[in-house]
Amino acid sequence: MAYKAEYSPSELLCPEKQVWVKVDRTVLQALDRSPYVVLSCLPGVEMKPNLSVPRPVPATASAAAAASSAGPEHLSLQQQIRTRLQQRQQLDSQLLFLLKQPVRWGALRESGLLDEAQIGELEERLAAWRAVAGETAAYLLYATPSELLPVG
């Protein structure tokens, strides 16, 4: 891994904590001593978060998530409506890459360009993608599959 230090800035992914660690003399010396090193535990290393790894859920949030995943019968009608409204707002604000330009899902859904089947299919795919992308989805563009778009 010594060649990594020749390129600056350079980082390695810690195999245990899944954070990015800046390659410096400490890291290189540790890697010379052992092929497997928990980089984030080395003294004085600079670390950056790995945005592709889901963050741990705090205990209070996990209890709420467990209650919501147990089924809608455990939520009051007001909580169900609030949850659906938040999900709708998140989906509507999501940027899609459509016909060579970004457009918000809510604007596309309301535009009348898509029929109900296209809206349903695209909304399902978008929701599944957002579930995988997590918090980073707000900073990304969703590439709309061309087979779901009206041509013309």
N, C-alpha and C positions, 0 to 999 in steps of 0.2 A: 503493500500500500504506500510505500515511500513516494512513488511517482505522483500520488495525489497532491502532495505538498508543493510540487512544482507549479501547480495551477492554483491561482488565488482569485477569489476566495474558494476554499475547498472544505467540504463537509462529508462526514460519514454518518450513516444511520446506526444508532446504538441498537444492538440486537435484542436487548432486554426491555428497555424503556420506550423504544420506538420514537426517539427524539433525534434531531440532527445535532451533531457535535462538530465544532470547528476543528479542522486538522491543525495541530500545532506540535511543538516538540514533545510535550507530555504524551500525546496520543501516539505519535510515531515510536517513541521509546517503549510504550506499553505493548504496541503491536510487534515490535522486534522481540520482546520477551515471550509473547504468547500469541498464538494465532486467533484465540477467542478472548475478547476483552469486553467487559461491560463498560463501554466508553463513557456513559453518563456518570459513572461512579468515580472517575478519575478526578483528582483534586485540581480545581482551578480551570476546568474546561468551560468553554462557551457553548451553550445549548440553545436550540431554537425548536419550537413545537413542530410536530409533523401533522399538518392539517388533514392528511388523508386518514388518520387514525381517529376513530370515534372517541370523544371525551368521556371519562367516567361520569355517570349520572349521580348527583348528590342524593343523599339518603331521602330527603324530603321529596325531591322530584321523582325518585324511583318509586316511592310509595304511591304518589299520585298516578304515575304511569301504570303501576300494577293495578290500581283500581280502575283506570280507564281501559286497560287491556282485558280486564276480567269480563267486560261486556257492558253494553249501554244500560242494562237494567240496574247497575250499581251507581249510575250517575243520575242526578236530577235532570229534569228536562231543560232547565236553565243552563246547567253545565254542558249538556249535550249541544245545545244551540251555540253556546260560547265557543266550544271546541270546534264545531263545524265552521263557524264564522272565521275563526283564526286560520283554519286550514284553507278556506276559500280565499282569504286575503293573501296568504303566502303563495298559493298557486297563481292567483290573479296578478301578483306583482313579479312573477318569475319571467325573466327575459328568455325569449326563444330566438334562435337564429332562423329566420324565415325569408326565403327569396332574397338572399344576400344582404339582409339588414335585420337588426334586432327589433323585436316587438314584444310587448307584454302580453302574457297569456290572456288576461282579462279582456284586453282590447280585441284580440283575435277572436275570442269566444263570442263577444258581443257584436262583432262586425257583420255577421250574416254570411261570411264567406264559406263557413263550414256547416255541413248538415249535422243533425243530432248524433248520428253514428260516428262521424269523424270527431266530433267534440268528445264523445264518450271514450273513444279509443285513445285519443291523444291525451285526454285528462288522466286516464289510467296509467299510461306510460310516463307521463310527467310526474305523477304522484309517486310511482315506483322509483323513478330516477331520483327524486328529491329525498326519498327515504334512504337511498344508498349514499347520495352525496352529502347528506346531513346539513350542518350549518353552512358549509361552503357553497351550497347551491345558490345562496343569495348573491354570490360573487361570480357565478358562472353563467354561461349561455347554454341553453339546451338546444342541441341540433335537431330540428324537427325532421322526422323521417319523410322523405319525399312522397312515398306512396300514400300518405295521409293527407296530402295537400291538394287543393283544387288546382288544376292546370288551366292556364289561360289568362 
